[in-house]
Amino acid sequence: MRAVIDTGVLISAMIKPAGAIGEVLHALRDGQLTTIYSTDILVEIIEVLGRPAFRTKYHIMPEDITGLVNLVRLRGELVTPQKKISACRDPKDNKFLEAALAGEADCIVSGDADLLVLTPFEDIPILRPAEVLAKL
């Protein structure tokens, strides 16, 4: 399954690997999911995980960040969105919609209410982690 995985899901899975969120990361590692990502998504992952307060609170080491980025690059497909979207009430989340369209994703995986309210977005369902796992 080809899916755009929201940054929040990836980071939450890394911090708390138990439950459905963690299983999304396992599905990515096992090749059950191919993540569609853009440079903007990758930059956001690195920025969030690199924040000193965040790293201290969750004991994130530089190799943890490198590992997640490498996993996304290994099990993912980099796309360059050509169409700017302004459909989300949180403008920072439009990058996920843009990547989904550019990569012809089967779904977007998110727990973010700003994205979930849009489902489906141009025929692309926006699913919570447990919902995408049920489809695998």
C-alpha positions as CSV (number, residue, x, y, z in Angstrom):
1,M,0.0,0.0,0.0
2,R,1.3,3.4,-0.9
3,A,0.6,5.9,1.8
4,V,1.7,9.4,2.9
5,I,2.4,9.1,6.6
6,D,1.9,12.2,8.6
7,T,5.0,13.4,10.5
8,G,3.1,13.1,13.8
9,V,2.4,9.4,13.2
10,L,6.1,8.7,12.4
11,I,7.4,10.6,15.4
12,S,4.8,9.1,17.8
13,A,5.6,5.6,16.5
14,M,9.3,6.2,17.2
15,I,8.7,7.6,20.7
16,K,6.0,5.1,21.7
17,P,6.3,2.0,19.6
18,A,3.4,0.1,21.3
19,G,-0.1,0.0,19.8
20,A,-1.4,0.9,16.3
21,I,0.9,3.9,15.8
22,G,4.0,1.7,16.4
23,E,2.6,-1.0,14.1
24,V,2.5,1.6,11.3
25,L,6.3,1.9,11.6
26,H,6.7,-1.9,11.7
27,A,4.6,-2.2,8.5
28,L,6.9,0.4,6.9
29,R,10.0,-1.5,8.1
30,D,8.5,-4.8,6.8
31,G,7.7,-3.4,3.4
32,Q,3.9,-3.6,3.8
33,L,3.7,0.1,3.3
34,T,5.6,2.4,0.9
35,T,5.6,5.9,2.2
36,I,5.2,8.7,-0.2
37,Y,7.2,11.7,1.0
38,S,8.3,15.1,-0.2
39,T,11.4,17.1,0.8
40,D,9.2,19.3,2.9
41,I,7.9,16.2,4.9
42,L,11.5,15.0,5.4
43,V,12.6,18.4,6.6
44,E,9.8,18.6,9.1
45,I,10.7,15.2,10.5
46,I,14.3,16.3,11.0
47,E,13.3,19.7,12.4
48,V,10.8,18.3,15.0
49,L,13.2,15.5,16.1
50,G,16.1,17.9,16.3
51,R,14.5,20.3,18.7
52,P,16.7,20.3,21.8
53,A,13.7,20.3,24.2
54,F,12.1,17.5,22.3
55,R,15.3,15.4,22.1
56,T,15.8,15.8,25.9
57,K,12.2,15.0,26.8
58,Y,12.1,11.9,24.7
59,H,15.8,10.9,24.9
60,I,16.2,11.2,21.1
61,M,19.7,10.6,20.0
62,P,21.2,11.7,16.6
63,E,21.3,8.1,15.4
64,D,17.5,7.8,16.1
65,I,16.9,10.7,13.8
66,T,19.2,9.2,11.2
67,G,17.5,5.8,11.5
68,L,14.0,7.2,10.9
69,V,15.1,9.3,8.0
70,N,17.0,6.4,6.4
71,L,13.9,4.2,6.9
72,V,11.7,6.7,5.1
73,R,14.2,7.0,2.3
74,L,14.6,3.2,2.0
75,R,11.0,2.3,2.2
76,G,9.6,5.4,0.6
77,E,9.2,7.2,-2.7
78,L,10.3,10.8,-3.0
79,V,7.9,13.0,-4.9
80,T,8.0,16.6,-6.1
81,P,4.5,18.0,-5.8
82,Q,3.7,20.2,-8.8
83,K,0.3,21.4,-7.5
84,K,0.0,23.7,-4.4
85,I,-2.9,22.9,-2.2
86,S,-4.6,25.2,0.3
87,A,-7.4,22.9,1.5
88,C,-6.4,22.3,5.1
89,R,-7.3,24.6,7.9
90,D,-3.7,24.2,9.2
91,P,-1.6,25.4,6.2
92,K,1.4,23.3,7.4
93,D,-0.5,20.2,6.7
94,N,-1.1,20.9,3.0
95,K,2.3,19.3,2.2
96,F,0.8,15.9,3.0
97,L,-2.1,16.5,0.6
98,E,0.3,17.7,-2.1
99,A,2.5,14.6,-1.7
100,A,-0.5,12.3,-1.8
101,L,-1.6,13.7,-5.1
102,A,1.9,13.8,-6.6
103,G,2.6,10.2,-5.6
104,E,-0.9,8.9,-6.3
105,A,-1.1,7.5,-2.8
106,D,-3.7,5.0,-1.7
107,C,-4.2,6.9,1.5
108,I,-2.9,9.4,4.0
109,V,-2.2,8.0,7.5
110,S,-2.8,10.6,10.2
111,G,-4.2,11.3,13.6
112,D,-4.4,15.0,13.0
113,A,-8.0,16.3,13.1
114,D,-7.1,19.1,10.6
115,L,-6.4,16.3,8.0
116,L,-9.0,13.8,9.1
117,V,-11.8,16.2,8.6
118,L,-11.0,16.3,4.9
119,T,-11.4,12.6,4.2
120,P,-11.6,11.7,1.5
121,F,-9.4,14.3,-0.2
122,E,-9.7,14.1,-4.0
123,D,-10.7,10.4,-3.6
124,I,-7.7,9.7,-1.3
125,P,-8.9,8.4,2.1
126,I,-7.3,9.9,5.2
127,L,-7.1,7.1,7.8
128,R,-6.1,6.8,11.4
129,P,-3.2,4.3,12.0
130,A,-5.5,1.5,13.2
131,E,-7.7,1.9,10.1
132,V,-4.7,1.6,7.7
133,L,-3.5,-1.5,9.6
134,A,-6.9,-3.1,9.2
135,K,-6.5,-2.7,5.4
136,L,-3.1,-4.3,5.2
